Amino acid sequence: MNLGRVSALTFYQDSRSSNGILRTAAWILVALYILGFAVSAASRSQSDFVIYRNAGLAALHRTPIYGSHDPSPFQYAPIYAVAFIPLGLLPPRAAQLLWFAASMALALPMMILGASRLLFGRAFKPGWELIVIPLLLSIRFIHPNFDHGQINLLLLAMVVWGLALANEAKPVAAGGLLAASMLAKPFALPVIVYLLARRQIVCVFSTMIFIAALVLLPGMLVGSGYAVHQTGGYLTSLTSRTVQRSRDLKNKYNQSAAALAVRCFAPHGASLASEKVAAASGFGFQCVLTVGVVAWLVFRRRSIAEEDARLSLAALFCIAAAFSPISWIEYYLALEVPYMALAYIAFCGGETKTFRARAATLVLSAALILNFCTRLFESALYYGVAYLGSLMVLAAVIVLTTLEGRQVHT
């Protein structure tokens, strides 16, 4: 039984070995999709890109990066402001195209390839199904990232590749990628908790060393006094925007457990203290869920086939999207990884007539409907439809990588 499951990847690769044309066509489709964005990127205004470029200009001219009264402040570590200096040296349109090349044209293929490498191994070549289907399901989350010129896709690609390299016993490279991601947004935190639980101490230690190095590096590039002052401003910015964070929790585009708890359990006009209790409860639930998922991954790893052990890692990315109390809908790009895992179970594992495959197909269909419904009926976001959809995908990954799929035929 396990031998059949372990050989499923070999079966998939053999059955697709003569189907390189469809794989090539899928990548051409991805390229055309990116090209369409490139045409638009040359002419539109992207609010987050403007923030990044202004931060680069501030670092270039040694002026304050973090403004306490700025309604849309720069919120990443100073090393990112230094990294954005080249955007400030270029004219705005040229800088915007450069940023598009890094944050979209490069990051999207790297996200797809990283998810494939994480779930199926270094030598695996994803077929058209594993390229197109997860991308189609993620379109709802890709568009907001592009509209604002955000960094999320690049950060998530770092996390995916970081975990993939950690699994391949390359702790230094993995630690560098996870550290770089952590200094912008906490997408990597569930992955780091998982690596710690797996006792991958070298990888976790490498991550901590790289975080310290990246915090200190601006001092070598823009001056130690300025860098220390801006690092203090960065730490202050993380803890001092109470009123703005209260508004963010009520924003329907915030799809975190904390925000959903505030909107559902702290009525309009409730005191700030009530909102804090509701937000803390929601965040506590997400923390418990994260610990539960990590414990499930660690304790069952030795009792299941290697293929399912790899696929089950997709569960980490179901919770990574909503780990922060401020988790905008575009963070759900992280679901690209579990979407690929479910697409493999549904269409590529040599078991298309099993209960597992049919259940995965049903979940993917439901996810497609939910994702596009939130575009047509955005009021549904107020009730956390994107977050609840991620819980549905999480449940599917947990159940379907646990089931003995080849024994349950219909």
SEVEX-821572 format. One record per residue (C-alpha): residue number from 1; residue in three letters; chain; x, y, z. Coordinates in steps of 0.001 Angstrom, whole numbers. Layout:
N
REC,pos,code,unit,X,Y,Z
REC,NUM,ALA,A,X,Y,Z .
...
//
This chain:
410
REC,pos,code,unit,X,Y,Z
REC,1,MET,A,0,0,0 .
REC,2,ASN,A,2673,2502,954 .
REC,3,LEU,A,4763,1423,-2005 .
REC,4,GLY,A,1900,2339,-4287 .
REC,5,ARG,A,1591,5732,-2671 .
REC,6,VAL,A,5339,6353,-2747 .
REC,7,SER,A,5470,5467,-6447 .
REC,8,ALA,A,2680,7911,-7320 .
REC,9,LEU,A,5184,10659,-8117 .
REC,10,THR,A,7037,8294,-10429 .
REC,11,PHE,A,3754,7335,-12069 .
REC,12,TYR,A,2884,10985,-12559 .
REC,13,GLN,A,6259,11856,-14072 .
REC,14,ASP,A,6209,8835,-16388 .
REC,15,SER,A,2669,9524,-17541 .
REC,16,ARG,A,3575,13147,-18300 .
REC,17,SER,A,7012,12520,-19804 .
REC,18,SER,A,5694,12857,-23348 .
REC,19,ASN,A,3446,15776,-22463 .
REC,20,GLY,A,6040,18550,-22353 .
REC,21,ILE,A,3998,20524,-24865 .
REC,22,LEU,A,1213,21104,-22318 .
REC,23,ARG,A,3753,22078,-19668 .
REC,24,THR,A,5341,24556,-22053 .
REC,25,ALA,A,1920,25909,-22975 .
REC,26,ALA,A,1144,26407,-19273 .
REC,27,TRP,A,4340,28433,-18772 .
REC,28,ILE,A,3544,30475,-21888 .
REC,29,LEU,A,149,31207,-20348 .
REC,30,VAL,A,1858,32369,-17142 .
REC,31,ALA,A,4186,34570,-19205 .
REC,32,LEU,A,1262,36132,-21081 .
REC,33,TYR,A,-510,36720,-17773 .
REC,34,ILE,A,2565,38522,-16431 .
REC,35,LEU,A,2954,40463,-19704 .
REC,36,GLY,A,-585,41780,-19354 .
REC,37,PHE,A,307,43102,-15916 .
REC,38,ALA,A,3529,44604,-17280 .
REC,39,VAL,A,1609,46700,-19808 .
REC,40,SER,A,-608,48011,-17028 .
REC,41,ALA,A,2335,48558,-14661 .
REC,42,ALA,A,3856,51028,-17093 .
REC,43,SER,A,946,53453,-16746 .
REC,44,ARG,A,-863,53016,-13434 .
REC,45,SER,A,-155,54410,-9981 .
REC,46,GLN,A,653,51861,-7261 .
REC,47,SER,A,312,53205,-3734 .
REC,48,ASP,A,2595,50737,-1942 .
REC,49,PHE,A,5285,51142,-4585 .
REC,50,VAL,A,5223,54893,-3870 .
REC,51,ILE,A,5760,54152,-157 .
REC,52,TYR,A,8694,51857,-954 .
REC,53,ARG,A,10297,54384,-3318 .
REC,54,ASN,A,9871,57201,-797 .
REC,55,ALA,A,11528,55018,1858 .
REC,56,GLY,A,14432,54447,-511 .
REC,57,LEU,A,14739,58189,-1108 .
REC,58,ALA,A,14640,58822,2655 .
REC,59,ALA,A,17447,56311,3218 .
REC,60,LEU,A,19429,57832,340 .
REC,61,HIS,A,19183,61355,1782 .
REC,62,ARG,A,19444,60256,5452 .
REC,63,THR,A,16009,61666,6337 .
REC,64,PRO,A,13465,59947,8648 .
REC,65,ILE,A,11998,56787,7169 .
REC,66,TYR,A,9235,56248,9717 .
REC,67,GLY,A,6607,58955,10174 .
REC,68,SER,A,4362,58551,13203 .
REC,69,HIS,A,1676,60753,11666 .
REC,70,ASP,A,1811,59263,8180 .
REC,71,PRO,A,-1518,57514,7406 .
REC,72,SER,A,336,54984,5231 .
REC,73,PRO,A,3788,54661,6820 .
REC,74,PHE,A,6663,52449,5792 .
REC,75,GLN,A,6560,49475,8186 .
REC,76,TYR,A,9495,47231,7252 .
REC,77,ALA,A,12966,47038,8766 .
REC,78,PRO,A,15510,49691,7678 .
REC,79,ILE,A,17347,47168,5486 .
REC,80,TYR,A,14364,47254,3139 .
REC,81,ALA,A,14525,51034,2869 .
REC,82,VAL,A,18178,50676,1936 .
REC,83,ALA,A,17286,47979,-600 .
REC,84,PHE,A,14756,50362,-2160 .
REC,85,ILE,A,17385,53077,-2791 .
REC,86,PRO,A,17753,51998,-6466 .
REC,87,LEU,A,14032,52740,-6928 .
REC,88,GLY,A,14702,56288,-5767 .
REC,89,LEU,A,17600,56731,-8164 .
REC,90,LEU,A,15429,55973,-11192 .
REC,91,PRO,A,12592,58035,-12682 .
REC,92,PRO,A,9217,56945,-11234 .
REC,93,ARG,A,8019,54978,-14283 .
REC,94,ALA,A,11315,53191,-14787 .
REC,95,ALA,A,11453,52435,-11059 .
REC,96,GLN,A,7921,51059,-11155 .
REC,97,LEU,A,8805,48706,-14015 .
REC,98,LEU,A,11913,47571,-12150 .
REC,99,TRP,A,9823,46880,-9067 .
REC,100,PHE,A,7280,44997,-11169 .
REC,101,ALA,A,10060,42836,-12604 .
REC,102,ALA,A,11192,41844,-9107 .
REC,103,SER,A,7878,41654,-7234 .
REC,104,MET,A,5757,40024,-9946 .
REC,105,ALA,A,7591,38881,-13093 .
REC,106,LEU,A,10271,37087,-11045 .
REC,107,ALA,A,8344,36294,-7868 .
REC,108,LEU,A,5324,34550,-9436 .
REC,109,PRO,A,7296,31867,-11343 .
REC,110,MET,A,9553,31432,-8312 .
REC,111,MET,A,6499,30912,-6120 .
REC,112,ILE,A,5187,28205,-8472 .
REC,113,LEU,A,8562,26468,-8770 .
REC,114,GLY,A,9199,26769,-5029 .
REC,115,ALA,A,5849,25212,-4154 .
REC,116,SER,A,6570,22351,-6557 .
REC,117,ARG,A,10015,21789,-5073 .
REC,118,LEU,A,8680,21899,-1520 .
REC,119,LEU,A,5808,19474,-2127 .
REC,120,PHE,A,7368,17064,-4630 .
REC,121,GLY,A,11132,17367,-4501 .
REC,122,ARG,A,13955,18913,-6459 .
REC,123,ALA,A,13735,16698,-9562 .
REC,124,PHE,A,9984,17019,-10010 .
REC,125,LYS,A,8645,18814,-13093 .
REC,126,PRO,A,5115,20153,-12514 .
REC,127,GLY,A,2580,19397,-15221 .
REC,128,TRP,A,177,21938,-16612 .
REC,129,GLU,A,-2419,21098,-13952 .
REC,130,LEU,A,-82,22063,-11122 .
REC,131,ILE,A,833,25314,-12862 .
REC,132,VAL,A,-2548,26502,-14110 .
REC,133,ILE,A,-5049,25340,-11470 .
REC,134,PRO,A,-3362,26902,-8390 .
REC,135,LEU,A,-2726,30084,-10391 .
REC,136,LEU,A,-6378,30276,-11423 .
REC,137,LEU,A,-7473,29867,-7809 .
REC,138,SER,A,-4989,32536,-6663 .
REC,139,ILE,A,-5990,35228,-9171 .
REC,140,ARG,A,-8336,36791,-6618 .
REC,141,PHE,A,-5333,37435,-4356 .
REC,142,ILE,A,-2789,38312,-7042 .
REC,143,HIS,A,-4716,41292,-8397 .
REC,144,PRO,A,-4765,43357,-5155 .
REC,145,ASN,A,-1035,42782,-4787 .
REC,146,PHE,A,-440,44130,-8265 .
REC,147,ASP,A,-2905,47001,-7913 .
REC,148,HIS,A,-910,48421,-5002 .
REC,149,GLY,A,2555,47255,-6079 .
REC,150,GLN,A,2989,45182,-2934 .
REC,151,ILE,A,5847,42990,-1792 .
REC,152,ASN,A,3793,40008,-560 .
REC,153,LEU,A,4425,37668,-3488 .
REC,154,LEU,A,8175,38141,-3181 .
REC,155,LEU,A,8085,37518,579 .
REC,156,LEU,A,5956,34386,231 .
REC,157,ALA,A,8283,33035,-2450 .
REC,158,MET,A,11142,33507,39 .
REC,159,VAL,A,9254,31517,2681 .
REC,160,VAL,A,8365,28684,298 .
REC,161,TRP,A,11932,28378,-941 .
REC,162,GLY,A,13243,28707,2613 .
REC,163,LEU,A,11226,25709,3802 .
REC,164,ALA,A,12066,23734,657 .
REC,165,LEU,A,15800,24314,1190 .
REC,166,ALA,A,15500,23499,4900 .
REC,167,ASN,A,14001,20128,3930 .
REC,168,GLU,A,16962,19586,1591 .
REC,169,ALA,A,19443,20114,4450 .
REC,170,LYS,A,20554,23560,3269 .
REC,171,PRO,A,20063,25460,6530 .
REC,172,VAL,A,22173,28521,5751 .
REC,173,ALA,A,20375,29430,2524 .
REC,174,ALA,A,17031,28607,4154 .
REC,175,GLY,A,17832,30784,7160 .
REC,176,GLY,A,18754,33747,4963 .
REC,177,LEU,A,15468,33601,3051 .
REC,178,LEU,A,13334,33156,6165 .
REC,179,ALA,A,15131,36007,7935 .
REC,180,ALA,A,14664,38391,5014 .
REC,181,SER,A,10956,37601,4943 .
REC,182,MET,A,10528,37987,8718 .
REC,183,LEU,A,11923,41533,8699 .
REC,184,ALA,A,9017,42608,6516 .
REC,185,LYS,A,6016,40467,7514 .
REC,186,PRO,A,5530,37424,9775 .
REC,187,PHE,A,4615,34951,7010 .
REC,188,ALA,A,7571,32777,7990 .
REC,189,LEU,A,6720,32491,11691 .
REC,190,PRO,A,4655,29254,11449 .
REC,191,VAL,A,7447,27744,9348 .
REC,192,ILE,A,10074,28715,11929 .
REC,193,VAL,A,7932,27207,14716 .
REC,194,TYR,A,7669,24013,12665 .
REC,195,LEU,A,11433,23872,12078 .
REC,196,LEU,A,12021,24420,15793 .
REC,197,ALA,A,9597,21601,16634 .
REC,198,ARG,A,11438,19372,14148 .
REC,199,ARG,A,14666,20258,15989 .
REC,200,GLN,A,16254,21784,12915 .
REC,201,ILE,A,18330,23921,15229 .
REC,202,VAL,A,20967,24872,12669 .
REC,203,CYS,A,18323,26314,10357 .
REC,204,VAL,A,16598,28244,13150 .
REC,205,PHE,A,19957,29502,14446 .
REC,206,SER,A,20912,30579,10914 .
REC,207,THR,A,17644,32496,10691 .
REC,208,MET,A,18380,34339,13932 .
REC,209,ILE,A,21941,35147,12815 .
REC,210,PHE,A,20696,36496,9484 .
REC,211,ILE,A,18039,38604,11215 .
REC,212,ALA,A,20722,40171,13418 .
REC,213,ALA,A,22998,40706,10423 .
REC,214,LEU,A,20256,42341,8352 .
REC,215,VAL,A,19376,44636,11263 .
REC,216,LEU,A,23022,45702,11574 .
REC,217,LEU,A,23811,45924,7852 .
REC,218,PRO,A,22262,49397,7258 .
REC,219,GLY,A,24781,50820,9706 .
REC,220,MET,A,27555,49811,7316 .
REC,221,LEU,A,25755,51209,4280 .
REC,222,VAL,A,24155,54476,5430 .
REC,223,GLY,A,25962,55282,8688 .
REC,224,SER,A,25655,53756,12143 .
REC,225,GLY,A,24058,56758,13881 .
REC,226,TYR,A,21352,57149,11264 .
REC,227,ALA,A,20742,53390,11154 .
REC,228,VAL,A,20365,53118,14940 .
REC,229,HIS,A,17918,56019,15006 .
REC,230,GLN,A,15832,54513,12183 .
REC,231,THR,A,15861,51070,13796 .
REC,232,GLY,A,14380,52699,16890 .
REC,233,GLY,A,11764,54341,14687 .
REC,234,TYR,A,10976,50968,13136 .
REC,235,LEU,A,10442,49310,16514 .
REC,236,THR,A,8271,52220,17640 .
REC,237,SER,A,6175,52002,14490 .
REC,238,LEU,A,5362,48369,15257 .
REC,239,THR,A,3774,49214,18601 .
REC,240,SER,A,2434,52773,18460 .
REC,241,ARG,A,-342,52824,15838 .
REC,242,THR,A,-3189,51782,18160 .
REC,243,VAL,A,-5941,53890,16581 .
REC,244,GLN,A,-4983,52921,13039 .
REC,245,ARG,A,-4814,49254,13989 .
REC,246,SER,A,-8291,49523,15527 .
REC,247,ARG,A,-9582,50821,12200 .
REC,248,ASP,A,-7722,48087,10335 .
REC,249,LEU,A,-9412,45408,12448 .
REC,250,LYS,A,-12802,46684,11272 .
REC,251,ASN,A,-11748,46864,7631 .
REC,252,LYS,A,-13449,44101,5634 .
REC,253,TYR,A,-10260,43494,3647 .
REC,254,ASN,A,-8500,42458,6863 .
REC,255,GLN,A,-9095,38699,6876 .
REC,256,SER,A,-7352,37698,10096 .
REC,257,ALA,A,-8927,35735,12933 .
REC,258,ALA,A,-8453,38776,15173 .
REC,259,ALA,A,-10285,41080,12759 .
REC,260,LEU,A,-13105,38587,12264 .
REC,261,ALA,A,-13523,38291,16046 .
REC,262,VAL,A,-13706,42086,16398 .
REC,263,ARG,A,-16303,42460,13632 .
REC,264,CYS,A,-18443,39605,14943 .
REC,265,PHE,A,-18152,39988,18712 .
REC,266,ALA,A,-17384,43678,19325 .
REC,267,PRO,A,-20457,45587,18082 .
REC,268,HIS,A,-20266,49046,16513 .
REC,269,GLY,A,-19617,51612,19189 .
REC,270,ALA,A,-17972,49114,21526 .
REC,271,SER,A,-15152,50391,23705 .
REC,272,LEU,A,-11534,50040,22696 .
REC,273,ALA,A,-11083,47615,25594 .
REC,274,SER,A,-13834,45341,24212 .
REC,275,GLU,A,-12208,45421,20807 .
REC,276,LYS,A,-8868,44479,22335 .
REC,277,VAL,A,-10435,41495,24143 .
REC,278,ALA,A,-12089,40295,20933 .
REC,279,ALA,A,-8893,40817,18911 .
REC,280,ALA,A,-6810,38998,21532 .
REC,281,SER,A,-9281,36103,21499 .
REC,282,GLY,A,-9107,35824,17721 .
REC,283,PHE,A,-5325,36029,17722 .
REC,284,GLY,A,-5192,33454,20517 .
REC,285,PHE,A,-7310,31102,18421 .
REC,286,GLN,A,-4908,31528,15505 .
REC,287,CYS,A,-1924,30811,17754 .
REC,288,VAL,A,-3569,27651,19119 .
REC,289,LEU,A,-4414,26595,15569 .
REC,290,THR,A,-803,27134,14521 .
REC,291,VAL,A,541,25068,17419 .
REC,292,GLY,A,-2003,22353,16656 .
REC,293,VAL,A,-1029,22179,12984 .
REC,294,VAL,A,2685,22078,13824 .
REC,295,ALA,A,2098,19327,16397 .
REC,296,TRP,A,72,17353,13853 .
REC,297,LEU,A,2844,17665,11265 .
REC,298,VAL,A,5576,16602,13681 .
REC,299,PHE,A,3893,13686,15450 .
REC,300,ARG,A,2404,12009,12380 .
REC,301,ARG,A,5372,12436,10040 .
REC,302,ARG,A,6887,9010,10750 .
REC,303,SER,A,3602,7134,10345 .
REC,304,ILE,A,2695,8185,6796 .
REC,305,ALA,A,4148,7804,3325 .
REC,306,GLU,A,6828,10275,2273 .
REC,307,GLU,A,4572,11658,-455 .
REC,308,ASP,A,1839,12566,2030 .
REC,309,ALA,A,4397,13928,4505 .
REC,310,ARG,A,5503,16403,1838 .
REC,311,LEU,A,1951,17283,809 .
REC,312,SER,A,964,17875,4430 .
REC,313,LEU,A,3492,20737,4672 .
REC,314,ALA,A,997,22779,2660 .
REC,315,ALA,A,-979,23127,5913 .
REC,316,LEU,A,1611,25642,7156 .
REC,317,PHE,A,666,28033,4380 .
REC,318,CYS,A,-3033,27836,5218 .
REC,319,ILE,A,-2249,29432,8581 .
REC,320,ALA,A,626,31690,7458 .
REC,321,ALA,A,-1737,33980,5539 .
REC,322,ALA,A,-3737,34926,8633 .
REC,323,PHE,A,-1176,34684,11413 .
REC,324,SER,A,-844,38443,11894 .
REC,325,PRO,A,-3789,40387,13410 .
REC,326,ILE,A,-3548,42592,10314 .
REC,327,SER,A,-3824,40116,7443 .
REC,328,TRP,A,-5075,41701,4238 .
REC,329,ILE,A,-6850,39588,1667 .
REC,330,GLU,A,-3833,39702,-637 .
REC,331,TYR,A,-1849,37722,1976 .
REC,332,TYR,A,-3918,34700,957 .
REC,333,LEU,A,-1562,34255,-1977 .
REC,334,ALA,A,16,31798,457 .
REC,335,LEU,A,-2797,29394,-501 .
REC,336,GLU,A,-979,28785,-3805 .
REC,337,VAL,A,897,26022,-1941 .
REC,338,PRO,A,-2103,24069,-558 .
REC,339,TYR,A,-3950,24618,-3837 .
REC,340,MET,A,-1076,22853,-5598 .
REC,341,ALA,A,-1141,20012,-3067 .
REC,342,LEU,A,-4882,19508,-3559 .
REC,343,ALA,A,-4545,19770,-7347 .
REC,344,TYR,A,-1987,16972,-7231 .
REC,345,ILE,A,-4299,14769,-5162 .
REC,346,ALA,A,-7228,15554,-7467 .
REC,347,PHE,A,-5633,15187,-10872 .
REC,348,CYS,A,-2067,13940,-10802 .
REC,349,GLY,A,-1574,11169,-8264 .
REC,350,GLY,A,-2690,8219,-10369 .
REC,351,GLU,A,-5821,7901,-8224 .
REC,352,THR,A,-8435,10021,-10009 .
REC,353,LYS,A,-11253,7580,-9121 .
REC,354,THR,A,-10600,7520,-5384 .
REC,355,PHE,A,-12455,9301,-2644 .
REC,356,ARG,A,-9385,11439,-1969 .
REC,357,ALA,A,-9263,12700,-5536 .
REC,358,ARG,A,-12953,13461,-5692 .
REC,359,ALA,A,-12922,15200,-2341 .
REC,360,ALA,A,-9943,17330,-3397 .
REC,361,THR,A,-11745,18261,-6610 .
REC,362,LEU,A,-14789,19300,-4603 .
REC,363,VAL,A,-12720,21473,-2254 .
REC,364,LEU,A,-10916,23154,-5156 .
REC,365,SER,A,-14245,23860,-6843 .
REC,366,ALA,A,-15629,25347,-3636 .
REC,367,ALA,A,-12497,27480,-3241 .
REC,368,LEU,A,-12875,28776,-6792 .
REC,369,ILE,A,-16488,29765,-6133 .
REC,370,LEU,A,-15637,31419,-2802 .
REC,371,ASN,A,-12710,33360,-4237 .
REC,372,PHE,A,-14636,34777,-7148 .
REC,373,CYS,A,-17732,35449,-5040 .
REC,374,THR,A,-15643,37721,-2812 .
REC,375,ARG,A,-14860,39726,-5932 .
REC,376,LEU,A,-18506,40013,-6955 .
REC,377,PHE,A,-19951,40346,-3441 .
REC,378,GLU,A,-17268,42072,-1404 .
REC,379,SER,A,-19641,42534,1529 .
REC,380,ALA,A,-19046,38824,2248 .
REC,381,LEU,A,-15508,39751,3235 .
REC,382,TYR,A,-16884,41476,6324 .
REC,383,TYR,A,-17737,38018,7676 .
REC,384,GLY,A,-14296,36592,6908 .
REC,385,VAL,A,-15107,34481,3853 .
REC,386,ALA,A,-11459,34376,2751 .
REC,387,TYR,A,-10366,33286,6235 .
REC,388,LEU,A,-13071,30640,6461 .
REC,389,GLY,A,-12079,29438,2996 .
REC,390,SER,A,-8499,28968,4217 .
REC,391,LEU,A,-9811,26861,7115 .
REC,392,MET,A,-11710,24723,4585 .
REC,393,VAL,A,-8518,24196,2596 .
REC,394,LEU,A,-6596,23451,5809 .
REC,395,ALA,A,-9140,20813,6834 .
REC,396,ALA,A,-8928,19257,3374 .
REC,397,VAL,A,-5121,19057,3498 .
REC,398,ILE,A,-5214,17493,6976 .
REC,399,VAL,A,-7899,14925,6137 .
REC,400,LEU,A,-6793,14002,2630 .
REC,401,THR,A,-3135,13536,3495 .
REC,402,THR,A,-4203,11290,6370 .
REC,403,LEU,A,-6646,9085,4501 .
REC,404,GLU,A,-5404,5883,2931 .
REC,405,GLY,A,-6571,7158,-422 .
REC,406,ARG,A,-5998,3981,-2421 .
REC,407,GLN,A,-8207,1916,-161 .
REC,408,VAL,A,-11329,4059,-458 .
REC,409,HIS,A,-12737,3594,-3946 .
REC,410,THR,A,-16250,4533,-5003 .
//
